[in-house]
Amino acid sequence: MSFKIAFIGAGSVGFTRKLVQDVLGVPEFTDVEFSFMDISAQNLDMIAKLISRDVEANGRSGVTIGTTTSQADAVRGARYVINVARVGGLEAFATDIDIPLRYGVDQCVGDTLCAGGIMYGQRGIPMILDLCKDIREYAEPEALLLNYANPMAMMTWAANTYGGVNTVGLCHGVQGGHHQIADVLGVPQSEVDIVCAGINHQTWYVRVLHDGKDVTGTLLELYEKHPKYSQTEKVRIDMLRRFGYYSTESNGHLSEYVPWYRKRADEINDWISLDTWINGETGGYLRVCTEKRNWFEEDFPKWMAEDPSEYGPDHRSNEHGSHIIEAIETGRIYRGHFNRVNGATISNLPADCIIEAPGYVDHTGINMTQVGDLPLAAAAICSASVNVQRLAVEAAVHADDTLLRQAFMLDPLTGAVCNPPEIWQMVDDMLIAGEKWLPQYGDAIAAAKKRRKAGPRIATKEYAGAARLAVKSVQELRDAESGLNVEARAFKFKQ
């Protein structure tokens, strides 16, 4: 089978390399053309060399790899486009974490909702709409856009509604929780069937089956008694206790989407764990992304000297992307949980929002199953976030800073911590800090600068957060790797 896959933001080394390994683990995919695009020619060169070496070592002579800094050239003739871009890189990401901290808004990840996720969307949505324009003009007709970039729901919403391109949002939160639930039940994952429904990063395990029996009602007691998870998943367990269903998302992610667990600095450590960043560390994802970048840039020659990645069916990850492409190309049916326009999939969430729910893929494409109503309280939590997403998408598309400020106001954690004048000033500060990545907000940024200069300003504080850890040096990372530290190994394959 011969077709082209374009990677946008291919300088994301761990993600790009792993997804290529997944795709080339499909036996029929012997003549795939990959086009890697990034605005960093240096990152492109490194990733192309690393993956070309993997391809050659696996004897895949029919596979071709090209690099370009032109988005239009990358998608030209592509049947599939995979978006893993982070607009503004780590420089912009730092502002998403650091500025809200001055106002007491303490985020673990800051890339999906809350102050950081909203601003990340303002940078990413214009980019994905520009990508959609190039796909419509240059890619194969009916090309599929597979979006891995956060904020997942906002980006996928904009691409489908305003970009005019068939787009699916892909995340691995469901798979990670599935593995964890099987662990709690004490049975192999293959024996546990799940149905999840909700919105990305707020999806609920509404049915958990073992041996054909629904065991959803047993999870709370099992989690409360588990020696590890009872300490590392306190937010998820408390949500399970009070709302009846377990959340797909990690403890740290979930803690920043709702108003209860990170609003008081002296209580944050009661709800999180520092065993690994994703369980609640302040700015944890920014830290590991920074460490990953530093390690890759310094140790690239050593990475090239390591054994190449192995290709084959046994070396594929549980990321959905390659399995979707395989199902469409070969007709082999694949079942997963996907982010798509709701329609009638979840009947008590808005039809136009992006939901995450079960679906099947075959030659006909991605086909979602009808879930019906979410449990009432679960739907209410999702609805609060959907309203924030809607405002943020409309703000980004129309460069409307009033809608942007209203999104911040309605965000559950931001609203729990800050009063309206503080939120208005925080948005000013974030717009000014992001000026070079937010050209659509030129007038709003100019007005924000005037307000800052005229004063008076609401007092802020230099605040590192309730649970912030220092960025590790490359040598510390090497030591952790040689000591088989789980976190150091795991973050290699995070975006």
N, C-alpha and C positions, 0 to 999 in steps of 0.2 A: 504494500500500500504506500502510495506516495502523496504527501500533502505537506503544507507548510504551517509551522507554529511560530508565532511571533511572541517574544517575551519583552514586555515594556517595564523598564526598571530592572533590567537583568543584572545590574551590579549587586543586587541582593544575593550574595554568593551562596549562602546555605540553601535558601529556598530554590534558586534557579538550578543549582546542581542536583538537588534532590528530585525536583520535578522532572528534569531531563532523565534521570535514572529511572523514575517511575514510568515515563512514556516509553522508553526503550526497553522496559521489561515486558512489553507486549510483543509476543513472538512475531506477529504479522508486520510490525512497524520497523521494517528494514531500510526504508528509503525516505525517512523523514527529513525535511529541511527545517532547520532552526535559524531564526533571525533574532539576535540579541540586540536590544536597544537600551541605551542609557545615556544620560547627559554627561556622564564621566567617561571619557575615553580611556583613562587609566584603569578604572574598575572593569570596563568592558574587556580590555586586553587581558587582564588577569583571569577573569572568569572564563573567557574563551580558551585561553591556554590550558586551564585546569580541566575543562570539560572536553576539549579536543583530545587531551591525553587520555581521559577516561574512554572516550569513543574508540580511539585507536587501540587501546589495550584490550577492548572487548571485541575487536575485529569487526566493527560496524563500518565497513568501507562505503556503504550506500548512504550513510548519514552525512549531511553537510551542515556546517555551522558558519554563519556570517554575522558580522557585527556592524553596527551603524549608530550614529548619533541622530539620525533622521527618523522620526516616528513614522512618517509617510512611507519611507523606503522599507521600514521594518514590516509594516502590515500589508505591503503590496503583494497581492496574491495569496494572502494567508487565509486558511480555513478556520484556524483557531488563534485567538489572541489572549494571552495571559498577562494580566496586569498585576505587578507586584511593586509598583512605584511608591515611594514615599516623598511627596513634594516638600522641598525644603530640607530634606535630610535630617541629620541629627541636630543641626544648628537650630532649625525651626522647632523640632521636637522638644528641645530644652526649654524654649519659651512656653510651650504648652504646659510644662510641669512647673517651672520656676515662678512665672508670674502669678498664677493662681495661689501658690503657696504664700505669697505676700499678703493675700487676703484670707488665709486660713483654709483654703481648699486643697486638701491633701489627697493626691491621686496616686494609685499604684501604677496604672498603665497610661491613661489619658489619651487613648486613641479611638474610642468608640462613642462615648457619651461624655457628660460632664464638660467642664470648660475646655479641657485639652482636645477632646474628641470633636467638639463643635468647631473649634478653630482649625483643626486638622482637616475637617470637611470643607471649610472655606478655601483651603489651598488645593485640596484634591479634586473637588467637583469641577472647577473650570478645566483642569487637566483631563479628566475622564471624558468630559464633553468634547474637548478637542480631539481626543483619541477616537471617540465615536464618529466624529466628522471624517477623520482619515479612514476609518474602517468602512464607512458608507461609500467613500470615494474610491478606495484602492484595494480593499480586501476582496476575497471571493464573495459572491452574493450569498446572503444568509449566513455569513460568518458568525461564529459564536464567541462572545467575550466572556472569559472566565476571570472574574475579579477576586483577587486575594487581598486587595488593599483595603485598609480601614480608613475611616469608619465604614464598615461593611454595608450596613443597611442604607446609609446616606448615599454612598457611592453607587450602589446598585440601583437605588431608587432614581437617582439623577440619570444614569445611563439608559435605563429602560424608558423613563417618562419623557426626558428631554433630549436624550442622545439618539433615540431611534434605532438602537442596536439591541438585539437579543442578548441579554446579559444574565448570567447566573453568578451569585455570590457564594464563595466557598470558604468554609471554616472547618477546623478540626476539633472544636469544643465538644460536639456530640460524641465523637469517637473516644476522646479522652475520658469523658464521664462514663461511657459505656464500660470501658476497661475497669474503671474504679468501682463501679457498682458490682461487676462480676467479682472483684476482689473482696468486697464487703460480704457478698453472698457466699463466698468461698467455693465458687465453681468456675470452670473455664468460661471465657467470654463467649465462645461459640455456642454455649448452652443458654445464653441470655438474649432474649429478643427485646427490643425497645421501640417505643414510639415517642418521638419528641415533637413538640410544637410550641411556637412562640415567635420571638424575633431574635435576631442574632445576638448572642451573648446574654440573652434572657429567654432561652428556650427551656422548656420544662419536660422532664421525663414523665409524661402523663400515663404511660403504661409500661411496666416492666414485667416480662413473662419469663418464668423458668419452668421447664417441663409442662408448658401449657397453662400454668397457674399464674394469675396476676399477684405478684409479690410486692407491689408498690407500697402497700400499707405496712410492710415489715421494715422498710429502709431506715426509718428514724431510729428505732431501737438498735439496729445493727450499727449505724453510724455513731450513735452515742456511746456504744461499748467498744468501738474499734480503737485499738491502742494508738494508731497513728492519726487517722482521719478525725478523731474526736478532738485532737489538738490543732490540726492544720486546716480544718474546714469548718471553723466555727460559724462563719457567716452563712455558708450554704446550709449547715445543719439548723441554724436558727430560722432561716427562711423555710426549710422543710418542716420544722416544728410548727410554724405559725401559718403556713399557707398550704401545707399538705403535699407538696411536690418538690423533688430535688431539681436544682438548676444545673444546666449543662456547664455553666461557666465557672472558672476558677474562683477561689476565695477572694483574691485580690481584685480581679475584674469585677465581680459581682458587688463587692463592697462600695464601689464608686458609682454604681448606677441607681442606688436607692438612698434615701435620706437619713438612714438610721445609724450606720456603723462607722462613719469617718467624720462626723460633724463636730466631735469634741476631741481635741488633741489628746487629752489625758485618758481617753477611753479607747483610742484606736488600737493600741497594743493588746487590749483585752480580746479583740476580735480577729487578729491576724497572726500569722506565723512567719518567722524569718528563716525557716529551714530552706526555702527556695523563694526567689523573687516573686513568683506568680501568686504566692499565698498572701501578699498584702504589703510588701515593702514599698515605702514611699519612693516614687520614681524608679521602681525596680526594672521596668522594661527599658527605660532610657539607659540605665546603668549597663545592663547586659548587651544592649545594642552597641553602646560605646566600646565596651570591652571586645566584642566580636570584631568590630571594625579595626580597632587598634591591633588586635592579634593577627587578623588576616593580612593587614598591610605590612606588619613587621615580619611575620613568619611565612609569607607567601612562598619563598624558595623552599622552605621545609615542607609545606603542603605539597608542592610539586614533587618532592622526593618521597612522599609517602606512597603506599600502595594505591593504585587507582580504585575507583568505585567499581563494584561488580554489577553487571546488568543481567536481568533475568526475572522471571515471575516471582522467585523467592526473595528478591531484593527490593520489592516495591513497598512504599509506605501506605498508610491509610488515608493520605490526602485524596480527595475526590477527583482532582483534575484528570489524571491519566485514565481513571476508570470511566469517567464520562466520555472521553474521547474514544476509548476502546469500545464502549457500548454503541456509540453512534456509528463508528466505522465498521464494526464486525457484526453488530446485531446481538451480541451477548448481553443479556439483561443485567443491569446494575441497579441496586437499590441503595439509596443514601438519603441524607438530609440536606436540602438545598435552600438557598436564599433566592426567592422569586417574588414577583408581584403577586399579591395575595389572591385577588379575584374572589372566589368562593371557597378557598382552601380552609381558612379559619373564619368561621361565620360571624364571630363577635369581635373581629378586628377590621379596620377599614379596608375596603377592597383595593385601594391604590397603594397601600403601604407594602413594605418588603417583609415577608414572614420567612421563618425557617421551619421547614416541615418535611415529612417523608415524600420521596418521589422515586420514579423509575425511569431509567434511560435505556433506549434501544435505537434502532435505525430511525425511528420517527422523532427522536429528540428527547427532551426532558419533560416528563409527564408527572404532575403533582397529584397526590391523592387527597381526597376530601377528608379533613379532620373533624369538621363540625365546630361546636363551641369549645373554647378553652374553659377550664374551671373559672368561675366568675372573678375571683381575686387575682388569679394569674393573668387573666385578660386585663384587669384594671392596672396592674403593674406595667404590663407591656404597653397599654394605651398611653400611659404617662410619658413613656419614652418615645412612642410614635409621634406624639404631638411635638416633642422637642426636635425629632428628626425632620418632621415636615417643615417646621419653621426654619431650621438650619439649611435644608435643601433649597427652599424658596429664597432664603437670604443669599445663598451662594450663587444661584442662577441669576438673580435679578440685582445683585450687588446692593442689597437693601439692609443697611446697618440697623434700622429700627427692628426688622424681623430678627436680625442677629441678636440684638440685645434682649428681645423677648424670648428667644430660645434659651439664653442664659438664665433669664428670670424663671422659666418653667422647668429648667433642669433640676431634678430632685436634690442632688447633693449641693449644687451651687446655691440653690434657694434656701437650703437648710442652714447654710453657713453664713451667707452674705445678705445684707439688706439691699434695696434697690439702688441707692446712690453708690454703694460699693460696687455693685455689678456694673453699673454704667461706666464707672471709672476703670474697672478691670478690663472691660471690652475696649475702651480707649487705649489702655496700655498694650493690650495684645494686638490691636490693629497697628499701632505704631511700631511695635517690635517686629511684626510680620510684613512690613511695608513692601519689601522686595519680592515677596511671594504673593501679594494681594493687589495686583495692579487695578483690579476692578473696583477697589475701595478707595481710590485716590482722593475723591472729594471728602469721604468720611474720615480718612486719615488726616487730611489737612485740617479739618475741623477739630479733630481730637488733639492735634498738636497745639492749636490755638487755645483750647480749653486748658491744656496742661500748662502752657506758658502764662495764661491769665490767672490761674489759681482761684481760690485756695484749693489744695488737694486734701482728700481724706487721707489720714495717716495710714501707712502700711508698715509691715515689719519684715526684716530679713529673717526668714524662717526656713530651716532645713527640712522640716517635716517631722512627724512623730517617729518615723522608723526608716530613716535614710542611711544607706550604707555607702562607703567610699568605692569609687571605681577601682577595680583591681588592676595592677600592672600586668604587662604581658608575662613577666616572669612568674608572678603569682598564679596566673592562669595556667602556665606550663606545669607548675608544681601541682596545681589542683588536678590537671589532666593526668599526670603521672600517678597521682594518688587515687585515681578512679573516682573523682568527685562527680556525682551525678549531674549537678547543675551545669558544670563546665562543659560536659559532653553534650548535654541536651540543648544548650542555647546555640550550638553550631548550626542547628537546623531550624532555628526560628527566623522569621522574617526580620 
